[in-house]
Amino acid sequence: MADKPSRALVLYGDGLARYVDSSHTHIRSLASLASCGFLSLPTAPPSESQSERIVREFSYLLDAAEAYAVTSGGNATGHENKVPILAERFMGLKAALVTDSSTLKGFGKLLGLDVFQLSEICKKSHSSSADAAVSELLKLLGFEEGKPLDANPFDLVFVHMGVSENQDDGNASKIETLDSLVGAIISMAQHGSEIGSHLHLSLALSYGSVSEKDDPIFSVKSPREEISPEFAGLVPRQSYTMQGEIMRGDVRHYCPMLLAQWQYAVTRKDLVDTFSFEAFKKLGGNLVIPADRFIHEVAFKLWKAPKYGA
């Protein structure tokens, strides 16, 4: 446990998990340093549009599915009083969202997040380098010149980079950009840096729109689903399929988000040596948790919530 609250940076590659390969050395390196696992998502509604999927899946990362249900299918105006903001739920948590997605901006504001344009952050850095862009992002968390300032504008910053449909070249470029950002962060938070022990970094990559053909390739099903029905009662249900004592009825057992979390001298490292579904399933220390528990895990590191799970 850290001696003071952490400040959290979440890099969210929405739909970019399919584009990670051996050339993305920084993402692979992060996995070898971090604690890795999966965030399970519910099954998608029938005929869901890409824009709806983007907001719905992001809402689970913030445990805000009810807010999404309130706003989906219509304008959010008039519903604001029905949706508690993050600061009300997590002890005054100050959070920001950095994205170029117009579909997420309104939803982020509804939840009380300050919203910034990712392209503007990069432009403000006056440089195309990842180091300069990361420096601007870290300023939002109160890190300047390699040191944590006493006052920080935000406790938590989400950086969203979304997949583009039918643009493989563009998506390959996005994962390369994300890889460069990860490399710059690792460099700035390396051993001996004052940033390292105060910055909690999460990298979450999702598969975006999925189909049943992905099931056998990216399945996280437990042995319970693979044995004869007469013996199924002898195998405990996996915790990600439960909400309290009630079974979750809409769990998607394939294509979860891939999550790597790292904080120097704080995070418990596992045996994962590369960023891949296979490595996470075989060697990951976090196994599978529901995506709506993610914000609770991060808020705990910021001293804004009690510990979730063991």
N, C-alpha and C positions, 0 to 999 in steps of 0.2 A: 504494500500500500504506500502511495506517495505521501510525503509530509505536508503537502498542500494540494488544493484542487488542481486538476489538470485543465488544459484547454484543448478542445478537440477539433480536428480537421477531418472531414469525411469526404473522400473522393468517390463519387458514385458514377461508374461507367454503365449507363443504362443501355442494355442490349449489346455491350461490347465484349462479353465473356468469350464469344465465339472467335474473336479476332486475336486473342493472345497466342503468340508463338515463341519459338526459341530465340528470336531476335530481340524480344522485349526483356532485356537483361535486368533492368531495374525492378520491374514488377516481379520477376522470378526471384530476385535477390530479397525483396521485401518478404515474400512468402517464407524464405529460409530463415528470416529473423523473427517472424511474427508468430502469433497464435492464429490458427486457421480453422475454418469450418464453413457451415452452410446456413443460410437463412431461407426457410421454407415459405412458399407463397401459396395462397389459395388458388383454386382453379379459376380461370377467367370466365366471365359471363359470355354467353353466346353472342356472336356478331359484334364483339368489342372492337372499337376503332383504335388506331394507334395512339391518338391523342388521349383517349380514355384510359388505355393501358398505362401510359406514361404517368398520369396523375394517380391512378389507382395504386400502382405498385409503389410509387413514392410515398403515398399516404400510409402504407404499411410500415415503412421505415420509421415513420413518426408516430406509429400507433394511433393513426387518425382516420381509420376506415369509416368511422361513423360520420366524420366531417365530410369525407368524400361522398358518402351516401346522401347526405343532406344537399350537397351542391351538384351532384351528377344529374344530368338530364335537364339542367336549367341554370339560370344565372344565380350566382351566389348572393347577390344583393338582397338584403332583407333577412338573411339567415345568420348574419354575423353573431348575433347575440346567442345563438344556439350552439356555437362552436367554441369551446374553451381554447384559448391560445396556449402555446407551450409554456410561457412564463407562469401562467396560472397553475399548470399541472406539475411543473418541475421547479418549484422554489425560486422563481424569478429568473429562470434561465434566459440568457440573451443569445439569440440564435439568428444566423443569417443564411441566405440561400444565394449562391452565385450560379447563374445559368443563362443560357441564350434561348431557352425554351419558353415561348410565349404561353404555352399551355400550363406551365408550372408556376409562373409568376403570380397570377391571381390567387391560386391555391396557397402558395407560400405566404402571401400577405394575409390571407384569411386566418392562418394559424399563428399570426403574429411574428413571422420572420421578416427581417429587413432583406430586401431583394436587390441584388446587384447583377449587372450584365457582365458575363464572363469576358466577352470581347472588349468591353470597356476596361476591365481590370488589366487585361493584357496590353491594351493601348496605353493605359496609365503608366505602365512599367517603362515606357519609352524604349522598349527592346523586345526582340522576338525570342530572347533566351528564356529558358525555363526558370533559371535562377531568379531573374527579375520578376517574373510572374509570381513565383512562390513567395518572394519577399513581400509583394503586395498583398497576397492572401494572408500571410502570417501577421502583417500589420493589423488586419481585422481582429486578430486574436491577441494583440498587444505584444507581439515580438518584433523588436527592432534592433538592428546591428548585433544580432546574435544573442540578445538578452531579453528576458521577459520583463515588461514594464509592470509597475504596480497596478496601473489602471488598464483594463483591456476592454475595447468596445464590445466584443462578443466572447461568449464562452464556447460557442459551437458554431462552426461554419461548414455548410454543405456545399460542395462543388459538384454540379451536375453536368455531365457530358453525355448527350443522348445519341443513340444510333439513328442513322438515316436509312429509310427503306430504299432498297434497290440501288444503293450507292456504296458498293464494296470498297472502292478506292477511297472514298471520303471517310468511311468507317475505319479503314486501316490507318489513315492519317490521324484520326482521333485517338486510337489506342496508342499510336506512337507519341502523340502529345502527352497523353496520360502517363506513359512510361517515362518520359522526360521529367514530368512534374514529380513523379515518385522518386526518381534519381536525385533531383535537386533537394527534395525534403530529407531524404536519408543523409545526404551530404551535410546539410545544415544542422541536422539533429544527431550527428555522429558522436562517438565517445568524446567526452571532454567539453561538449557544447552545453551551455546553460539552457538551450532550448530543449535538448533531448529528454530530460526527465520531466519536463512540464507539458510536452506536446503528445497528445494521444492521437495517433493516426489510424484511420480505418480506410481500407480500400475495398469497396463492394462492387462487384461486376455481375450484372444479370444477363440472361439470355434473350431478353426482349420477348417478342411474339414467339410462341412455341406451338408445336403440334404433337400429336400422339406418337409420331415416328421418333421423337426425341426421348420417349420413355425408356426404352431398353438401353439407350446410350448413357443417359445422365440420371439414372434412377438412384434414389437414396432409401428405397424401401428397406425395412428391417427384416430380419429372418422370419418374423411373425407372418408376413404375407407370403413367404416362400415355402412354408411347411404345410403338412396336411391339416385340414380344418380340425380334426379330432385332437390335435396336439397344440393348436393355436393358443388355447387358454393357459398353457404352461409358460408362455413367453410374455414377459411384461410389455405393455404398450410403450412405445417411444414417447418421450415427454413432448416432442414437437407436435404430436397428434392430439394433445390434450390441452384444454383450457380450464385450469382448476381440476375438478373431478369430472368434467364433461368432455366427451370426445369432440374434436373439431370435425365438422361434417364435410368440409370442402378443401381438405389438404391436397395439394398437388405434390405427388411423391417424386416428381422429376423436375429437372431444370431449376434448382434453387439458385439463389444468389450465392456467389463465392465471396467469402469475407476473410480478409487478413487484417489483423489489428496488432499494432506495435507501439510501444513506448519504452524508451531506453531504460533499463534497470527496473522496470515495473511489470511489463507484460511477461507472462509465462510462455516460453518458447516451446513448440512441439517438434515433431520429427519431419514435418513437411520441408521438402527441399526445392520445390518448384511450384509455380502457380498453375495448377491444373485440377480438373475435377477428380481425376484418378488419384492424384497425390493427396488431395484433401480428404477423400473418402477413406483411403487406406491409413493415412498418418495424421490427419488433423486432430487437434486437441479439443476443439469446440463441438465436434459432431454437428448436430442439426438443432437449431432453435427456430421458433417462428419469427418471421421478419418483424412482426409487431412488437417483439421484445427487444429489438436492437436499440431503440432510443433509451430504454430503461438501463441497458448495459452501459451505454456511453454516459448517460446522466449520472450514474453511480461514480464514474471516474471524475466527474466534475463536482462531486459532492452535492448533487441536486436530486438524488433519488436513493432509496435503499437498494441493496444488492439484489439482483434477480438471479434466482437459481442457486446452485451450489457454490 
